[in-house]
């Protein structure tokens, strides 16, 4: 933010050329609190509506987004510097999250009859019910202002929550416009957007009943601490350093294409980007040659159609530092390795001669770099893939499906894509979770992706006519205590005679 900008506002600039797009007002803590209070009031009626009634509004919202695809794509490109194909993924495919949770909310929220597992509750009707958190606070990063918002807002709204959203200060415009669309269709006032930096984000955390945060591991720790202080539930998706393993029996043509796209899509600014590659020695040279040729062929920069700009200059600095430090330590650049003089561009880069002493292999780059390391065999590849503080996702490339499944089970990652990249991100029926420093909890995952925004309630009710008092209630008498003891022993799971208290050895 420029020092000449008045207090209380911030400039939004196009990362591709630095031109000013908009100047927006910053929402302070008091404003955030007032917005949250209005959402809390509106949520009462929203929660009382049936899942099908809420689904009607969600479907109308989805249709509004699709009807405004061109407008939203243009705005998204302007504030992120994405190439148009990358931007269209957000403005179209992301609507799948709305459709899925709107269509399944009634089923996922229905009370569940639970079977008894104990003699003590055989005569009871056991039910699990789900009740939405009043206000869900969502803090999104700058790499996917639409996708990561809809991924979380759709199930929360379908569950009956109100949603208080804060985009990154770098990219507040497109998400705000989509939320305007919610209000333009006349939907209930249970969705709001606030703008600001870390202070505004902290206010969102304090004003919410559940927090969904996506961003850096460092900021995620601060959010977790604040939530713990208030005993507030949360879900965190944090950093990643996702590995790819290429085995000697891989389809190299597909592996090269998949890894190139998986590493460079959205200029490498994807939570599950391929950030490091381990290739067994038998196919290492051929893989590197093919990958280098593919990366060199990509159009990037101001006139590029394949790889767009990075959102922030700081992220360009990180990518440039990782490459420069690796070269000093002995790595070689086979493609790219340069930054643009104008705009936040960094050339798609292939690095070889790398190892785990280098930041490019151990720290999150979040940029268009592909460091490739030669390994002896699959065991070394697995060991190095797991040698990381992160555990978001991984990919395995082999024609042997049984081998791939076996390797997947050994990888410390929340998701493993076999002979593919990014598939799990749009698989709404699968959980998207991070292990280790990559997060807490999971987004998506079928019913879990919606129920995470609910408080779970257990309800018990007698199935049969009841006495005026239970056997274990007052008054305590020796006879009633003996009878209760036999019932409790039976419920504890011993043998039949022992359950009835008739085993002489156990009755001594």
Buried (B, 14 or more C-beta within 10 A) or exposed (E): EEEEEEEEEBBBBBBBEEEEEBEBEBBBBEBBBEBBEBBBEBBEEBBEBEBEEBBEBBBBBBBBBEEBBEBBBEBBBBBBBBBEEBBBBBBBBBBBBBBBBBBBBBEBBEEEEBEBEEBBBEEBBBBBBBEBBBBBBBBBBBBBBBBBBBBBBBBBBBBBBBBBBBBBBBBBBBBBBBBEBBEEEEBBBBBBBBBBBEEBBBBBBBBBBBBBBBBBBEBBEBBBEBBEEEEBBBBBBBBBBBBBBBBBBBBBEEBBBBBBBBBBBBBBBBBBBBBBBBBBEEBBEEBBEBBBBBBEEBEBBEEBEBBBBBBBEEBBBBBBBBBBBBBEBEBEBBBBBEBBEEBBBBBBBBBBBBBEEBBBBBBBBBBBBBBBBBBEEBEBBBEBBBEBEBBBBBBBBBEEEEBBEEBBEEBBBBBBBBBBBBBBBBBBEBBBBBBBBBBBBBBBBBBBBBBBBBBEEEEEEEEEEEEEEEEBEEEEEEEBEEBBEBBBBBBEEBEEEBBEBEBEEEEE
